Amino acid sequence: MRITKISLWHVPLTSKETYYMAENKTCDRLESVVIRVDTDANISGWGEVCPIPHYLPAYARGVLPAITEMAPLIIGSNPLGAQTLSEQLDRWLIGHEYAKSALDIAFWDITAKAAGLPLYQLLGGQHTQMLSLYHSITCIAPDDMAKIAHDAKKEGIKQFQVKLGTDRCNEMDIERLIKVRETVGPGYLVYGDWNAGSTQLDAIRVANATKPYDIMLEQPCETLEQCAHVKNATGLPMKIDENAYNITSLLKAYQVGTMDAVAIKTSKFGGLSKARQARDLCIQLGVKMCIEDTWGSDIVTTAALHLAASTDPKFIMNVCDLSYYVTPHLDKNAPRRERGYISPPQSIGLGIEPLLDHPDNIIE
C-alpha cells in the first residue's frame, strides 16, 4: 500500500458561545484543518487539527506549508504502522507537531481500516466503552457560570472545568468557583483553570479562599516552577495542561510535584503515536489523565476517544467532546454525549467519514 494523494480543507468552526479564558483570550471563530490521505488500495484516512494561535505556537495556515514540505517523503510511502512513518517525518522536518498530528491520525485511520478493526484495538485494546466527560465553563459572570454548571449537571455531567482570570479579579474568580461548587454540590469534581494566565500570588489567594470547597487547580501559571510554588503554598491537587507536550515535559512536571493529573492533547504531542507513548508513561507514573485535544470538531474528538477507550479506566480522569462546543459537525454519526458519557465508534478505523467536497488544496 502506498500513499498517492493528500487533500486539505480549511473548515471554519464557530463556538456555540464565545469562550473566554484568562488574559482576555477567546475562542469564538477558529479555522480547523481537515486532511484526507488517499492510498492506491482505495483506503483513505482522515485527520484534523485546530490550533488556537494564542494558546500554543501553532496556527491553521501553517499546516499546508508544513505538509507540503513533508510531501516528498509522504507521497509513495506505506502508511501502515503509523508510528514508523511519523518517526521518519520527525527526522525530515523538526517541530511543527500540530501539522504532523493531523497526518498521524490519518495514518492510524488507514492502518486500522486495513486491519479491519476499530482504532482503539490497535492502541491497546478496548478497556472501557463509556468515558466520563467534563464540561468546560466559559469565564463570564459567576451567576451565569453557575447556570451553565446547573444545566450540564442535569445532562449527567459530573466534572466541571471553571475558566478563570478573564477580568483579572481575584474576588470574581473566588465567587466563580464557590458558586459552581454550591450549584453542583459535593462529590462532583470542580477545578479552576487559568490557562497559565495567573501570577503565583493571585492563584494562591484564590486557591486558599476556596480551599474549604474541595477545589482542584489547573495550570495557574506559565511555568512548572511557578505552578509548583502554588501547589506547595495551597496543598491543593493540580492538573497540568500547557506545560505537557512531550515526554521530557511530563517527567519534569512529575519531578517538581505538579502532575496530580495531566491533559494529554493529541496535537500538542504530534498525533496519536506520541500521545500513546505519553499515555503509557503516565500509567507507569500513576497519573490520571484527561485525553483530548486543543480544539476542533468530530475527527480530533473521536481520535482522542479511541486513545482513551484503550486506556485502563483507573487512569482516566475524563475526556472532552470538543465537537459539542462548535459547529458545524463533520459527520452526523460522530460520537455525541449521553448522560455525561461518550463512546468511540465501533466501526473499523477512526469511524468518521466527513462529507466534504472540493478540497482547498491537493498534494500529489
N, C-alpha and C positions, 0 to 999 in steps of 0.2 A: 504494500500500500504506500502511495506517495501523495504528498500534498500538491495540489495543482493550482489553487487559487485562494485568495483571501479577500472577502468582501467586507466593507466597513460602512456603517451608518452612524450619523450623528443624530441622536434622538433627544429632543428637549423634554425634560421632566419638570413638572410643576408640583410643588408641595401642596398638599390639601390645605394647609395653613402655614403662614410664614413661620419659619423655625428659627427662634432666637437663641443665641449662645453667648458666652462671656465675650467681653471686649467688642460688643456690637457686631459679632459675626452672625451671619444669617444663611439659611438655606431656604430659598424661595423658588428660583428657577435655575436649574443646572442642566448641563449637557451630559448625557450618558453616551458612551461609545459602545456600539454593539458590533461584533465581528462574527463572520461565519467562515470557517476553514473547510474547504472542499477537498476531496480526495479522488483519485482515479478508481476507487472501489465504490463510488456513489454513496459514501458515508460522509456526512458533514457534522461538524462540531460547532457549538455556539459559545461565545464568550462575551463578557461585558465588563466595563469599568466606568465608574462615575466619580472622577476626582472632585474634591472640594478645594479650590486653589488656596483659600486662606486657612485651610486645616492641615494640609500636607504639601510638600514640594512636588506638586503634580497638577496637570491641567489637561482638559479634554483634548484640546487642539495639539497637544504633544504626542498623542497616541499614534496618529498616522505617520509622522516623520520617523518615530522610533520603529514602528513595524516595517516601514519602507527600508530603513537601514538594515534591519534583520532579514529582510525578504530573500536575499541571495542564499542564506542558509536554510530558511524555512521551505521555500518552494523546492520541491523534489525530495524533501526529507520524509522519513517514515514517522508518522505521529504516534504510533503505538508505543506504549511505555512512555507516558508523557514526561516523566521526570528526566529521562535521558536527554530528550530534545531541549527541555528547559535549561538543563545544565550547560548544554552547548551554546544556547543563546546568551547565558551569563558570560561566557568567555568571548563571545562575539561583540557584545555591547554591555559595558559595565553600567550598572544602575538602571534607572527607568523601570523600576519594579512594577509600577502601576500599568504600564503598557504591556509588560510581559504577563501580567496577571490574566488579562483577557485571553491571551494566546494559550496560556497554560490550562485554563478552564476548558477551552475548546479542544485541546489535545486530550484531556481526560474524558470529555464527552465522546470523542471519536473512539478512544480505547475501550470505554465501557460498552458502546454500541457494537463494536467489533466482537466483544466478548459475549454479547447478548445478555448483559447484566445491568441492574441498576448501579449507578455510580458508587453508592455507599458500599457496595460489596467489594469494590477494589480499594477502598480507602481504609478498610479494616473490618468489614462485615457489619451487619446491622446489629447494633447493641440496643437500640431503642427506636420506637416509632413516633411516640408523642413527645415533642420537645417544648419545654416551657418558655414562653415569651416574656420579655419585659416590654413595658410601654414607656416611650421617651416623651417627656412633658416639656414643651417649649417654655422658655423663660419669659413669662409675662406676669401680670398681676397675680398675687398669691391666691385670691379667691377664684380666679379663672383657672389657675393650675389645679386647685383642689377640685373644681368641677370636672376637669379632664380626667383626673385620677378617679373620681367617683364613677364616671361613665365607663372608663376602662375596667374598673373593678366589676361592674355589672356584666361586662363581657367575659369575665373569667380571669382577667389578668391578676397576677399575684406579685409581680415585681415591677417597681416603678423607678425610672431614672428621672431625677429632677434637675433640669438645667438651671444653672446659677450664674450670677455675675454680669448679666447684660447691662444693668444700671449702676454697677459698682457700689451697691448699697448693702452693707452687711445686715442691717436690720430687715431689709426686704428679703434677703436670702434666708435669714433665720425664720422669718414668717412663712416663706415658701415651704421650707422643709417641715415645719411644725404643722402647717395646715394640711399638707398632703398626708403626713403621718396620721393626724387625727381623723382625716377623711377615710383612709383605708383601714385603720385600726391595727391592733397588734398582730404579729405573726407574719405580716407581709414584709417583703424586702423593699426598703426605700433607701436610695443613695443619691447624694448630691454631686453633680458633675460640673466642674468649672471649665472643662476642656483646656486645661493648662493655663487659664487666664487669671488666676488669683495670685496674690502675694502670700508668703508664708503667714504673715501676721493676720491678714484678713481671713484666710482659711482656718487658722487656729481659733480665732474669735467666733466664727460661725459654727465651727465644729463643737467647740466647748459649750456654746449656748444650746445646742441641740442634742448634746450627749445623752440626756435622760430619755430621749425619744427613740433610741435604737436606730441610729443612722449610720450608713456606710459612706465612705468618701470615694470619689473617683477623680484621679488626676487633677488635683487642685492647682499645681504649679508647673512651670515649664520644665524643670529638671528633676531627675530622680532624687538627687540630694535634697532639693527643697521639699519634695513630697515626703521623703524620709523624716525630715525635721518636723513636718506637720503631723505625721503619724506618731512620732515619738512624743510630741507635745500633747497629743489628744488621746492616744491609746485606742483610736478607732480603726477598724479594718479599712483597707484601701484596695481599690482596683486601679490598675494602670492601663492606659489606653495609648495616648500619643507617643509615649516612650517605648512602646512594644512594637518592633518592626523587623527584628531578626533574632537569631539565636543568641548572639552576643548581648543584645539589649535585654532579653529575657533573663539571662544569667545575672546581669548586673542588677536588674530590678529585684531579683530574688536575693542576691547577696546583700543589698542595702536594706532589705526587710520591708519593701513596699508592696510586694506582689501577693497579697492575700487572694486576689482574683485578677484576671487579665483579659483584655479584649484581643482576640486573635482575628484580625481583619484581613481577609484574603488579599486585597490589592496592596496593602502595606508590605506584605511578605513577598509578593511577586507571584501569587497564584496558589492553587491547591497543593502543589508539590511541597513548597516550603511551609505552607500553613500546616500541612500534615506533620512535618518534622517538628514544628513548634508545638503542635498539639501533643505529640508523643513526649517531648521534653517536659511539658507542664504536668503530664501524668506522672512522670518519674519524680518530679519535684513536689507532687501532691497539691498542685494549684488548680483552683476552679477557673473555668473559662467561660467567657461569652464568645461564641463563634459566630461571626457575622462579616460585614464589610463596611466600608465608609459610607456609601450611599448608592443608590441605583434602583433597578426595577427587578423583574422576575428572574433574570439569569443569575445575578450575583446573590440574590436571596436564596435561590434553590441550590446553588453550588455550596454555599455555607451550610445549608440544611443537610446535605449529603455528608459533609465532613462531621457535623455534629452528631448525626444519627449513627455514625460509625465509631463513636467515642463512648467509653464507659460512662454511663449517666452520673456516676458518682462525682465526675469531674466537670460536668456541665452545669454552670450556674444558670445560663439562659441563652436564648438566641433572639434574633430580631427579624421581623418580616418587613424589610425595608420597602418592599413594593406596596405595603399597606399605606405608607405615608405619601405616595406620589401617584401621579397619573402622567401618561397612560400606562396601561398594562401591556406587556409584550405578548402574553399568551393567556387567553381567557381561562385555560385549565391549569394555570400555575397554582402552587400551594397558597392557601389562604388560612388565616387564623380561625380557630374554632374553640370557643370557651377557654381562651388563654393558652392554647397549644397550637402547634403546627407540625406538619409531617412532610418529608420529601416525597416526590413521586415514586411509585412502584414500577413504572415502566423502565425500559432499558435506557442506558446513558443518563444524561442530565434530566431528561424528561420534559424539556422545554423546547418548543418548536415555534419561534416567533413568526408571525405573518408579516414579513417586511418585503417590499418590492423596491426596485431601482436603487441599489446602493449608491452612496455618495462617492465611493472610491473602490476600485478593484485593483488588486495587486496580483500579477501572474508571473 
